[in-house]
Amino acid sequence: MTGIPGETLRQSGPTALRMLVGVRLRRLRESRGITRADAGSAIGSPPSTISHLESGRTDLPLDDVADLLSLYGVDEAERQVVLTLAAQADAPGRWQDYRDVISDEFAAFLGLEQDATVIRTYAVQHVPALLQTKDYAQAVIGRNREGHAEVIERRVALRMHRQQLLRSPQPRKLWVVMDESVLRRQVGDSATMRAQFEHLQEMINLPHVTLQVLSFGPGKGVDPFTILRFAEADLPDVVYLEQTADAHYLTKDADVRPYRHLLNQLSVYAQPAAATPEILHQIISTLWSAPPPPE
């Protein structure tokens, strides 16, 4: 195996680095014909710990990584590369300040979202979190957290903070296929909906944001999901399955492939992105008096 260029290391966040270390550890173990049970025994842990290490779902204790590398018999150059990656991946997460309102699984997803270069999502219930206004987000989160005002505010603040990745000097590419029902579903009051539509009109003018609207029918029965892609060639795509209070993600290619195919199909069925401004204008016109779109 070859080393990772320094620039790639600097651009990768800790979650992506954990996954990258995990991929390398799995490949090394499998190339030596060592089972997860035997690898776990070498560090005094059950096989499930090895599974979590290899999928990037847990922290990387440097002593354990070093012991596994010794077990796998890697040369010194490879050993230093992997240990350097593991040390960088051990940096404090960017979401430590919000750990009181997010689960470990969702914290992992947030790290992946920040480290991804391309985010593709199918929205069927609400406007995706990365495109929500503060008032719209508060209305959505408030439905699920009635009465807990402080928790609601913390979750809204987290959602707004996540959106910085679309405004950074190196913004992520966001490609959304949105079911038309999302645009017609009332969330909050009339002012909240109007502001949300105006925000969408602004966001689709950004060169790295693509929004397609799927008319009623083709996506029926499909739950919302997101596919994350990373700059590192060794990292697989990750599928995030949206849940009300938790997060689940898939990393095995056999699990990811059907979702990638489904999202490609949905983007074909959906209206082209060039039609989105007119679709938004037409819906606004049916709800409020709006001036015609600019030529």
VOLUM-529724 format. One line per 2 residues: their letters; for each residue x, y, z of C-alpha. Coordinates in Angstrom, 2 decimals, always signed. Example, Ala and Ser with C-alpha at 12.3 -4.5 7.8 and 13.67 -1.06 7.14 Angstrom:
BEGIN
as = +12.30:-4.50:+7.80 | +13.67:-1.06:+7.14
# end
This chain:
BEGIN
mt = +0.00:+0.00:+0.00 | +1.15:+3.53:-0.69
gi = +1.09:+6.55:+1.59 | -1.57:+9.25:+1.45
pg = -0.53:+12.63:+0.03 | -0.17:+15.33:+2.67
et = -2.81:+17.53:+1.05 | -5.37:+14.73:+1.29
lr = -4.58:+14.33:+4.98 | -5.11:+18.02:+5.62
qs = -8.45:+18.09:+3.82 | -9.88:+14.99:+5.47
gp = -11.86:+15.25:+8.69 | -11.56:+12.84:+11.62
ta = -14.58:+10.74:+10.64 | -13.31:+10.14:+7.11
lr = -9.86:+9.38:+8.51 | -11.32:+6.77:+10.89
ml = -13.02:+5.14:+7.92 | -9.80:+5.28:+5.92
vg = -7.85:+3.60:+8.73 | -10.63:+1.04:+9.06
vr = -10.50:+0.20:+5.35 | -6.75:-0.34:+5.58
lr = -7.00:-2.48:+8.70 | -9.67:-4.67:+7.09
rl = -7.64:-5.14:+3.90 | -4.53:-5.99:+5.88
re = -6.40:-8.50:+8.05 | -8.09:-10.18:+5.09
sr = -4.86:-10.34:+3.07 | -3.28:-12.28:+5.96
gi = -6.25:-14.61:+6.30 | -6.88:-13.54:+9.90
tr = -10.43:-13.70:+11.27 | -12.07:-10.92:+13.25
ad = -12.16:-13.26:+16.23 | -8.39:-13.81:+16.12
ag = -7.73:-10.10:+15.60 | -9.98:-9.29:+18.53
sa = -8.18:-11.79:+20.75 | -4.88:-10.07:+19.95
ig = -6.14:-6.84:+21.52 | -8.33:-8.44:+24.18
sp = -11.61:-7.48:+22.52 | -14.59:-9.28:+20.95
ps = -14.93:-9.61:+17.15 | -17.54:-6.83:+17.17
ti = -14.82:-4.35:+18.21 | -12.81:-5.23:+15.11
sh = -15.94:-4.79:+13.00 | -16.52:-1.32:+14.49
le = -12.87:-0.34:+14.00 | -12.92:-1.45:+10.38
sg = -16.13:+0.44:+9.59 | -14.94:+3.66:+11.24
rt = -17.76:+3.63:+13.78 | -15.59:+3.97:+16.85
dl = -12.50:+5.76:+18.11 | -9.10:+4.33:+17.21
pl = -7.00:+3.59:+20.33 | -3.42:+3.91:+19.07
dd = -2.21:+0.98:+21.18 | -4.83:-1.29:+19.63
va = -4.03:-0.09:+16.10 | -0.32:-0.65:+16.74
dl = -0.96:-4.18:+18.07 | -3.09:-5.05:+15.03
ls = -0.41:-3.77:+12.67 | +2.14:-5.97:+14.46
ly = -0.21:-8.94:+14.12 | -0.60:-8.26:+10.41
gv = +3.16:-7.98:+9.94 | +3.20:-4.66:+8.04
de = +6.48:-2.96:+7.15 | +7.63:+0.16:+8.97
ae = +6.62:+2.59:+6.22 | +3.03:+1.32:+6.13
rq = +2.94:+1.21:+9.92 | +3.84:+4.89:+10.21
vv = +1.28:+5.93:+7.60 | -1.56:+4.10:+9.37
lt = -0.55:+5.31:+12.83 | -0.36:+8.90:+11.55
la = -3.85:+8.60:+10.09 | -5.14:+7.09:+13.34
aq = -3.59:+9.89:+15.41 | -5.22:+12.57:+13.23
ad = -8.54:+10.71:+13.36 | -8.39:+10.83:+17.15
ap = -8.84:+14.61:+17.13 | -11.92:+15.86:+19.04
gr = -15.07:+15.77:+16.93 | -16.52:+18.99:+15.58
wq = -19.83:+18.25:+17.26 | -18.68:+17.86:+20.87
dy = -20.66:+20.93:+21.91 | -23.88:+19.24:+20.77
rd = -23.37:+15.75:+22.21 | -26.17:+16.38:+24.71
vi = -28.74:+16.41:+21.90 | -27.35:+13.87:+19.40
sd = -26.72:+10.15:+19.54 | -23.36:+8.51:+18.80
ef = -24.70:+7.19:+15.49 | -25.91:+10.63:+14.42
aa = -22.61:+12.21:+15.49 | -20.88:+9.75:+13.15
fl = -23.16:+10.81:+10.31 | -22.50:+14.49:+10.97
gl = -18.78:+13.83:+10.69 | -19.29:+11.98:+7.41
eq = -21.48:+14.78:+6.08 | -18.77:+17.34:+6.83
da = -16.05:+15.18:+5.26 | -17.99:+14.33:+2.09
tv = -17.36:+16.13:-1.19 | -20.70:+15.19:-2.77
ir = -24.01:+14.84:-0.89 | -26.96:+13.36:-2.78
ty = -30.32:+13.03:-1.07 | -33.93:+12.09:-1.71
av = -36.39:+14.16:+0.34 | -39.93:+12.93:+0.82
qh = -41.11:+14.47:+4.10 | -39.45:+17.85:+4.56
vp = -37.00:+20.18:+2.89 | -33.55:+18.65:+3.58
al = -31.84:+19.96:+6.70 | -29.06:+21.62:+4.71
lq = -31.62:+23.78:+2.88 | -33.95:+24.67:+5.75
tk = -34.46:+28.15:+7.15 | -34.22:+28.58:+10.90
dy = -37.99:+29.00:+11.34 | -38.77:+26.01:+9.13
aq = -36.25:+23.88:+11.05 | -37.76:+24.99:+14.35
av = -41.23:+23.99:+13.16 | -40.02:+20.57:+11.97
ig = -38.01:+19.81:+15.10 | -40.74:+21.20:+17.35
rn = -43.21:+18.64:+16.02 | -41.03:+15.82:+17.32
re = -39.89:+17.51:+20.57 | -43.00:+19.10:+22.01
gh = -42.36:+21.13:+25.15 | -38.58:+20.79:+25.35
ae = -37.78:+24.35:+24.28 | -34.09:+24.19:+25.15
vi = -33.57:+20.91:+23.28 | -35.42:+22.30:+20.26
er = -33.22:+25.41:+20.21 | -30.06:+23.32:+20.48
rv = -31.11:+21.08:+17.61 | -32.02:+24.08:+15.47
al = -28.63:+25.66:+16.21 | -26.92:+22.42:+15.21
rm = -28.87:+22.32:+11.94 | -27.89:+25.89:+11.11
hr = -24.26:+25.11:+11.92 | -24.30:+22.13:+9.56
qq = -25.29:+24.42:+6.70 | -21.94:+26.20:+6.80
ll = -20.54:+23.47:+4.56 | -22.52:+24.99:+1.68
rs = -21.02:+28.43:+2.30 | -17.39:+27.46:+2.92
pq = -14.52:+28.39:+0.57 | -14.62:+24.80:-0.70
pr = -18.37:+24.05:-0.54 | -19.75:+20.53:-0.84
kl = -21.78:+19.62:-3.88 | -25.39:+19.08:-2.87
wv = -27.79:+17.30:-5.24 | -31.37:+16.94:-3.99
vm = -34.28:+15.08:-5.53 | -37.35:+16.36:-3.69
de = -40.81:+14.87:-3.84 | -43.32:+17.54:-4.88
sv = -45.39:+16.83:-1.78 | -42.60:+18.38:+0.31
lr = -43.20:+21.74:-1.34 | -46.95:+21.54:-0.76
rq = -46.83:+20.35:+2.85 | -47.52:+23.14:+5.33
vg = -44.76:+23.49:+7.93 | -45.15:+26.33:+10.40
ds = -47.18:+29.39:+9.46 | -47.58:+31.12:+6.11
at = -44.61:+33.43:+6.71 | -42.40:+30.44:+7.49
mr = -43.37:+28.72:+4.24 | -42.90:+31.87:+2.17
aq = -39.44:+32.45:+3.61 | -38.53:+28.80:+2.99
fe = -39.51:+29.06:-0.69 | -37.52:+32.25:-1.06
hl = -34.53:+30.55:+0.55 | -34.78:+27.66:-1.91
qe = -34.88:+30.13:-4.79 | -31.67:+31.67:-3.46
mi = -29.89:+28.35:-2.85 | -30.53:+26.88:-6.31
nl = -28.63:+29.81:-7.79 | -25.45:+28.48:-6.16
ph = -23.36:+26.51:-8.69 | -22.80:+23.63:-6.26
vt = -26.49:+23.13:-5.36 | -28.82:+21.12:-7.61
lq = -32.51:+20.69:-6.83 | -34.87:+18.50:-8.85
vl = -38.58:+18.13:-8.13 | -40.19:+14.72:-8.49
sf = -43.89:+14.86:-9.37 | -46.30:+12.63:-7.51
gp = -45.98:+8.94:-8.33 | -42.52:+7.52:-9.15
gk = -41.09:+7.86:-5.63 | -44.14:+6.56:-3.78
gv = -43.20:+4.31:-0.89 | -39.51:+5.26:-0.94
dp = -38.15:+6.47:+2.40 | -35.76:+9.45:+2.52
ft = -32.06:+8.64:+2.25 | -28.72:+10.29:+1.57
il = -25.60:+9.09:-0.26 | -22.25:+10.57:+0.72
rf = -19.17:+10.48:-1.51 | -15.61:+11.30:-0.45
ae = -12.48:+12.56:-2.17 | -10.35:+9.64:-0.97
ad = -10.43:+6.83:-3.51 | -10.19:+4.19:-0.76
lp = -13.37:+5.36:+0.96 | -16.66:+3.79:-0.12
dv = -19.88:+5.72:-0.62 | -22.01:+5.80:+2.52
vy = -25.80:+5.59:+2.62 | -27.57:+7.35:+5.48
le = -31.10:+6.17:+6.24 | -33.02:+8.97:+7.88
qt = -34.85:+8.19:+11.11 | -36.88:+10.43:+13.41
ad = -34.62:+10.17:+16.44 | -31.55:+8.26:+15.23
ah = -29.33:+7.58:+12.24 | -28.27:+4.43:+10.44
yl = -25.73:+4.20:+7.67 | -24.51:+1.55:+5.24
tk = -20.96:+1.16:+3.95 | -20.80:-2.25:+2.24
da = -20.93:-1.92:-1.54 | -23.61:-4.61:-1.79
dv = -25.83:-2.49:+0.49 | -24.95:+0.86:-1.09
rp = -25.36:-0.15:-4.74 | -29.19:-0.48:-4.74
yr = -29.59:+3.00:-3.22 | -27.18:+4.50:-5.75
hl = -29.20:+2.93:-8.56 | -32.49:+4.08:-7.02
ln = -31.33:+7.68:-6.68 | -30.10:+7.66:-10.27
ql = -33.53:+6.43:-11.37 | -35.35:+9.05:-9.31
sv = -33.22:+11.81:-10.84 | -34.22:+10.57:-14.29
ya = -37.93:+10.59:-13.40 | -37.71:+14.02:-11.76
qp = -38.03:+17.31:-13.58 | -34.65:+18.67:-14.75
aa = -32.94:+21.14:-12.45 | -33.43:+23.89:-15.03
at = -37.20:+23.61:-14.45 | -36.98:+24.07:-10.67
pe = -37.14:+27.91:-10.61 | -40.39:+27.88:-12.57
il = -41.83:+25.07:-10.42 | -41.09:+27.06:-7.27
hq = -42.57:+30.20:-8.79 | -45.76:+28.40:-9.83
ii = -46.29:+26.98:-6.33 | -45.61:+30.37:-4.74
st = -48.08:+31.95:-7.15 | -50.81:+29.57:-6.04
lw = -50.25:+30.48:-2.40 | -49.26:+34.14:-2.50
sa = -49.27:+36.98:-4.95 | -45.79:+36.89:-6.46
pp = -44.15:+38.96:-9.21 | -43.05:+37.09:-12.33
pp = -39.56:+35.56:-12.24 | -36.78:+37.71:-13.77
e = -35.93:+37.15:-17.42
# end
